[in-house]
Amino acid sequence: MLKIEHLTKVFYPGTVNEKMAINDLSLNVEEGEIVCVIG
């Protein structure tokens, strides 16, 4: 099993170009499941 809790990803933090790509993502992937994230 893959478990992700409260994941946040920010590009160029603290700059005028700061971009939040992911904010507070939680995800559980059970054995045998296939997940694809696009975007």
Backbone as CSV, one residue per row, in Angstrom:
resi,resn,N_x,N_y,N_z,CA_x,CA_y,CA_z,C_x,C_y,C_z
1,MET,0.845,-1.182,0.000,0.000,0.000,0.000,0.889,1.243,0.000
2,LEU,0.454,2.239,-0.712,1.096,3.554,-0.723,0.147,4.530,-0.040
3,LYS,0.667,5.265,0.940,-0.160,6.228,1.665,0.551,7.576,1.681
4,ILE,-0.151,8.600,1.217,0.359,9.970,1.221,-0.614,10.802,2.046
5,GLU,-0.080,11.592,2.969,-0.938,12.442,3.795,-0.425,13.875,3.793
6,HIS,-1.306,14.803,3.480,-1.048,16.244,3.586,0.162,16.706,2.769
7,LEU,0.270,16.221,1.552,1.372,16.602,0.667,1.117,17.984,0.072
8,THR,2.133,18.831,0.130,2.086,20.157,-0.485,3.354,20.350,-1.300
9,LYS,3.216,20.887,-2.507,4.372,21.167,-3.359,4.259,22.592,-3.875
10,VAL,5.302,23.389,-3.597,5.350,24.778,-4.044,6.614,24.965,-4.864
11,PHE,6.472,25.530,-6.052,7.618,25.860,-6.882,8.012,27.309,-6.615
12,TYR,9.290,27.581,-6.537,9.857,28.915,-6.321,9.301,29.590,-5.062
13,PRO,9.306,28.879,-3.911,8.735,29.471,-2.693,9.466,30.744,-2.279
14,GLY,8.684,31.702,-1.800,9.247,32.946,-1.309,9.646,33.940,-2.376
15,THR,9.276,33.661,-3.624,9.596,34.587,-4.710,8.307,35.097,-5.347
16,VAL,8.431,36.076,-6.221,7.249,36.594,-6.923,6.677,35.556,-7.885
17,ASN,7.467,34.544,-8.225,7.022,33.483,-9.133,6.477,32.263,-8.396
18,GLU,6.234,32.370,-7.093,5.754,31.233,-6.302,4.473,30.649,-6.896
19,LYS,4.468,29.332,-7.077,3.309,28.628,-7.627,3.033,27.394,-6.783
20,MET,1.810,27.283,-6.256,1.430,26.100,-5.506,0.861,25.080,-6.480
21,ALA,1.518,23.934,-6.593,1.085,22.888,-7.513,0.141,21.910,-6.822
22,ILE,0.420,21.604,-5.568,-0.390,20.662,-4.792,-0.573,21.253,-3.407
23,ASN,-1.810,21.191,-2.893,-2.087,21.729,-1.565,-2.871,20.713,-0.747
24,ASP,-2.223,20.112,0.248,-2.858,19.216,1.218,-3.488,17.980,0.562
25,LEU,-2.734,17.301,-0.278,-3.198,16.086,-0.944,-3.004,14.881,-0.036
26,SER,-4.057,14.090,0.132,-3.962,12.814,0.832,-4.478,11.733,-0.106
27,LEU,-3.794,10.583,-0.115,-4.107,9.535,-1.084,-3.705,8.179,-0.524
28,ASN,-4.571,7.184,-0.675,-4.248,5.797,-0.344,-4.380,4.964,-1.608
29,VAL,-3.349,4.208,-1.939,-3.384,3.309,-3.085,-3.174,1.901,-2.546
30,GLU,-4.175,1.080,-2.717,-4.119,-0.289,-2.215,-3.377,-1.186,-3.198
31,GLU,-2.917,-2.326,-2.709,-2.211,-3.293,-3.547,-3.097,-3.709,-4.718
32,GLY,-2.530,-3.692,-5.910,-3.257,-4.083,-7.114,-3.950,-2.924,-7.820
33,GLU,-4.038,-1.773,-7.171,-4.661,-0.613,-7.801,-3.644,0.110,-8.681
34,ILE,-4.142,0.736,-9.723,-3.310,1.545,-10.610,-3.850,2.969,-10.567
35,VAL,-2.952,3.925,-10.358,-3.343,5.332,-10.267,-2.509,6.134,-11.249
36,CYS,-3.157,7.062,-11.940,-2.463,7.953,-12.862,-2.878,9.383,-12.528
37,VAL,-1.891,10.235,-12.307,-2.163,11.643,-12.027,-1.685,12.447,-13.227
38,ILE,-2.598,13.213,-13.807,-2.277,14.006,-14.992,-2.580,15.469,-14.694
39,GLY,-1.700,16.319,-15.116,-2.001,17.735,-14.995,-0.951,18.479,-14.367
